Amino acid sequence: MNKVFDSAFAALKDIVADGQLMAVGGFGLCGIPEALIEALKDIGVKDLTVVSNNAGVDGFGLGKLLETHQIKKMIASYVGENKEFERQFLAGELELEFTPQGTLAEKLRAGGAGIPAFFTKTGVGTMVAEGKETRDFDGETYLMERSLVPDVALVKAYRADPSGNLQFRLTARNFNPAAAMAGKICVVEVEEMVALGDMVPDQVHLPGIYVHRIVVNPHPEKRIEKRTITEKSGV
């Protein structure tokens, strides 16, 4: 089975649709599938519910899909870098389900493991718990959270082999493995393809059984979210 597609557009066009639940890997702008997000914008699907730790920034990452009003709802942990997100949310144009970061990661991990729900102390007694079931264990109150099983997961990895075995690079791993495992269909953007067997077992961070399609983007922009330069005397 050939998992490698010629372009991000080709890899997505027959599997994405209006109204889908999508998981998108990355943390801020680190480890985001840039080419896949761009292709999703070009395809034009709308009314999407997107699960991602962040919502990109203005004009980049998921911010591109917000500008085209393709996202109906975000399930995220942090959205403070995006003015268009703020504008749409305050105007009632965008739904938001704020989720604690660890809970969001576990929602994806549990979904990929076939666990429909789990209990956590995070959020008990706060607005996060509104409308959710609670239960006591050993004298402590826990909140039940439903897992997430997205229709499509868009993931960024460093390299892959033809079977879809993936290697991630440093902190760009972040939410990507959990998103890949949770998605019913997983499309991965990589910088490099290697021959089968070129990666030793310890280099495989996610086995190819979770990967359905692969796109090669050898030169992603990898934009830096914030650049701070401190001037030093004598430099």
C-alpha positions in Angstrom: 0.0 0.0 0.0 1.5 3.3 -1.1 0.9 5.9 1.7 2.9 8.7 0.0 0.9 11.4 -1.9 2.2 13.9 -4.4 0.8 16.9 -2.6 -1.1 17.9 0.6 -4.1 18.9 -1.5 -4.2 15.4 -3.1 -3.9 13.7 0.3 -6.8 15.6 1.8 -9.3 16.3 -1.0 -11.3 13.1 -0.8 -11.3 12.6 2.9 -12.2 16.0 4.3 -15.7 17.4 4.4 -17.8 20.2 6.0 -18.7 19.8 9.6 -15.9 17.3 10.5 -14.1 17.0 13.8 -10.3 17.5 13.2 -7.3 17.2 15.3 -4.2 19.3 14.4 -0.9 18.6 16.0 1.5 21.3 17.2 2.2 23.5 20.2 2.0 27.2 19.3 3.7 27.2 15.9 6.1 24.4 16.9 5.4 21.1 15.0 2.4 22.3 13.1 1.5 20.7 9.7 2.0 23.8 7.6 1.3 22.4 4.2 -1.7 20.4 5.3 -3.3 23.5 6.9 -2.7 25.4 3.7 -4.3 22.6 1.6 -7.3 22.5 3.9 -7.7 26.2 3.3 -7.5 25.8 -0.5 -10.0 22.9 -0.4 -12.5 25.2 1.3 -14.3 22.8 3.7 -16.1 24.7 6.4 -18.0 24.4 9.7 -15.0 22.5 11.2 -14.5 21.7 14.8 -10.8 21.7 15.4 -9.0 20.2 18.3 -5.5 21.8 18.8 -3.6 23.1 21.8 -3.5 26.6 20.2 -5.3 28.4 17.4 -2.2 29.5 15.5 -1.4 33.2 15.1 -2.9 35.9 12.8 -2.1 34.8 9.2 -0.3 31.6 10.0 -1.1 28.1 11.1 -4.7 27.7 12.1 -5.0 31.4 11.9 -5.3 31.0 8.1 -8.5 28.9 8.6 -9.9 31.4 11.0 -9.4 34.2 8.5 -11.5 32.3 5.9 -14.1 31.4 8.5 -13.7 27.7 8.0 -13.6 26.9 11.7 -16.9 26.9 13.6 -15.6 25.7 16.9 -12.2 25.3 18.6 -11.4 22.8 21.4 -8.1 24.3 22.7 -6.0 25.2 25.8 -4.6 28.6 24.8 -5.7 31.1 22.2 -4.0 34.3 23.3 -1.8 34.9 20.2 -4.6 35.4 17.7 -6.4 38.7 17.4 -8.8 37.4 14.8 -9.7 34.5 17.1 -10.5 37.1 19.8 -12.6 39.2 17.5 -14.6 36.2 16.2 -15.2 34.8 19.7 -16.3 38.1 21.2 -18.6 38.7 18.2 -20.2 35.3 18.6 -18.9 34.0 15.3 -16.8 31.3 16.8 -17.5 28.7 19.5 -14.8 27.8 22.0 -14.4 24.9 24.4 -11.6 25.7 26.7 -9.9 22.6 27.9 -7.0 22.3 30.4 -3.9 21.3 28.6 -3.3 18.0 30.3 -7.0 17.1 29.9 -6.8 17.9 26.2 -3.8 15.6 25.8 -5.5 12.8 27.7 -8.7 13.2 25.6 -6.7 12.5 22.5 -4.5 9.8 24.1 -7.6 8.0 25.5 -9.5 8.3 22.2 -6.6 6.6 20.4 -6.5 3.9 23.0 -10.2 3.1 22.7 -11.1 4.5 26.1 -14.4 6.5 25.8 -14.0 8.6 29.0 -11.9 9.1 32.0 -11.9 10.8 35.4 -9.7 13.7 36.5 -9.5 16.1 39.4 -8.6 19.0 37.0 -11.4 21.4 36.6 -13.5 20.3 39.6 -15.3 23.2 41.1 -14.7 25.5 38.1 -16.6 26.4 34.9 -14.8 23.5 33.2 -17.0 21.2 35.2 -20.3 22.7 34.2 -22.7 20.1 32.8 -20.3 17.2 33.4 -20.6 14.2 35.6 -18.6 14.0 38.8 -17.9 11.0 41.0 -16.1 10.5 44.3 -13.1 8.2 44.6 -11.4 7.7 48.0 -12.9 10.8 49.4 -11.9 13.0 46.4 -14.2 14.4 43.7 -13.3 13.7 40.1 -14.7 15.0 36.8 -15.6 12.8 33.9 -14.2 13.9 30.6 -15.2 12.3 27.3 -12.4 11.3 24.9 -11.9 12.6 21.4 -11.9 10.6 18.3 -11.5 13.0 15.4 -12.6 12.2 11.8 -9.2 13.3 10.5 -5.9 14.1 12.2 -3.3 16.4 10.6 0.1 15.7 12.0 3.7 16.9 11.6 6.7 14.6 11.9 10.4 14.9 11.0 10.6 11.8 8.8 8.8 8.7 7.8 9.4 5.4 5.9 7.1 4.0 3.3 5.1 2.1 5.9 4.4 5.3 7.8 6.7 4.7 10.8 7.4 8.2 12.2 10.2 9.9 13.9 9.5 13.3 15.6 12.2 15.9 16.3 12.7 17.3 19.8 9.8 19.5 21.1 8.0 19.3 17.7 6.7 16.0 18.9 4.3 17.6 21.4 0.7 16.8 20.7 1.4 15.1 17.3 1.6 11.4 18.5 -1.6 11.7 20.5 -3.4 13.4 17.6 -2.2 10.7 15.2 -3.4 7.9 17.3 -6.8 9.4 18.0 -7.8 10.2 14.4 -9.9 7.8 12.4 -7.8 8.9 9.4 -4.3 10.2 10.0 -2.5 12.4 7.4 1.2 13.2 8.2 3.4 15.9 6.8 7.1 15.0 7.0 10.3 16.8 6.0 12.1 13.6 4.8 11.3 10.1 3.5 13.7 7.3 4.2 13.9 3.7 3.0 12.2 1.0 4.9 14.7 -0.2 7.5 16.7 3.0 7.6 15.2 3.9 11.0 16.4 1.7 13.8 13.6 0.6 16.1 14.5 3.1 18.8 14.1 6.0 16.3 10.4 5.0 15.6 8.3 7.2 17.9 5.0 6.1 16.3 4.4 2.9 14.3 3.0 3.1 10.8 -0.3 1.3 11.7 -1.6 4.7 12.8 -0.7 6.5 9.6 -2.8 6.4 6.5 -1.3 9.1 4.2 2.0 10.9 4.0 3.0 14.2 2.4 6.6 15.4 2.0 7.2 19.1 2.7 11.1 19.3 2.8 11.3 23.1 3.5 8.6 24.2 6.0 8.8 27.8 7.1 8.9 26.9 10.8 8.0 30.5 11.8 9.0 31.6 15.3 6.1 32.6 17.4 7.9 35.3 19.3 11.4 36.6 18.8 13.0 38.5 21.7 16.4 40.1 21.3 18.2 41.7 24.3 20.8 44.3 23.5 24.0 43.9 25.5 26.6 46.5 25.9 29.8 45.9 24.0 28.1 43.5 21.5 
